[in-house]
Amino acid sequence: MARHITFYLVAVFVFGTITMVSADVPKDLMIYLPFDEKSGTTAKDLSNSKYVGKLKDGAKFVGGKVNNAVEMVGGKSVVTVEDFNLAPLKGTNQITIGAWFKVIKHNQWDGVVSIEADVAGCCEFRLMLNQDNPPKPFWNMGHHKDRTGKFVFTMNRWYHYAMTYDGKKARIYVDGKETESSDENVKLPTGKGLLMVGAGEKPGTWAMESGIIDEVFVSNRQLKTTEIAKVMKEGLITTAVAPKGKLTAMWSDMKRHR
């Protein structure tokens, strides 16, 4: 009897150990909002910054591209992250901003991810859709210089959308492929700011009329094309779990030797 009890305890310990999940959080990741909550009005940041996103004006959790996402309705919904720290950009003068999105209704400029820097005034970082129907990429990189691309988005379809800056040139990526670029040659603003999901300038301004946004992230370096494609396919934070076959084999072996 005692031998059987000992085996049971060891088996539970080993089972728990080999199935433990470990997360690898990139050091350059400034914020990561997967929006995987099922309900409520706040969203967790899974980067080391541990920000809190606040769902406002009808924004709500729904099924998304990767698990859950946040839905924008009525042309006024937004998720805000206050006191967003842009200081990590000082040492690199690089940035990458990205997200999955699906637009359902569109008649104006629609914000996907934007950051307003307190010291700069307006429209420093904007990853948006322009007013055309169907829409095209629209962006600002570090200063209020509006850019419009040529790629045409299709309604009711998921896209992975990102923009990068290497200190000189901004690049736009759709589904892991570079579609547009612009020469900027600016020093990126730092200090505090307001990060917004679903708005383009300030909460309620150029808000996505109807759509879903998922997997929002900001990094303080320029991700290369291969890295953006990997993020699109595999996600931002990798986890390690013992393979199911290996787990079964270990469990069977333990049973044979009890």
NORGI-V132493 format. One record per backbone hydrogen bond with DSSP energy under -1.0 kcal/mol. NH is the residue of the N-H (numbers start at 1). CO is the residue of the C=O. If there is no record, write none. Layout:
NH:CO  NH:CO
This chain:
5:1  6:2  7:3  8:4  9:5  10:6  11:7  12:8  13:9  14:10  15:11  16:12  17:13  18:14  19:15  20:17  24:238  29:26  30:218  31:218  33:216  43:53  45:51  46:32  53:43  54:80  55:41  56:78  59:56  60:71  62:69  64:67  69:62  70:213  71:60  72:211  75:209  76:73  77:73  78:56  79:197  80:54  81:195  84:193  86:191  89:86  90:87  93:89  95:165  96:219  97:163  98:217  99:161  100:214  101:159  102:212  104:210  105:210  110:129  111:206  112:127  113:127  114:196  115:125  116:194  118:192  120:117  121:117  125:115  126:140  127:113  128:138  129:110  130:136  138:128  139:147  140:126  142:124  145:143  147:139  149:137  153:135  156:103  159:101  161:99  162:173  163:97  164:171  165:95  166:169  170:182  171:164  172:180  173:162  174:177  175:160  177:174  179:172  180:172  182:170  184:168  185:168  193:84  194:116  195:81  196:114  197:79  198:112  200:205  201:205  205:202  208:198  211:72  212:102  213:70  214:100  216:33  217:98  218:31  219:96  220:28  228:224  229:225  230:226  231:227  232:228  233:229  234:230  235:231  242:18  247:243  248:244  249:245  250:246  251:247  252:248  253:249  254:250  255:251  256:252  257:253
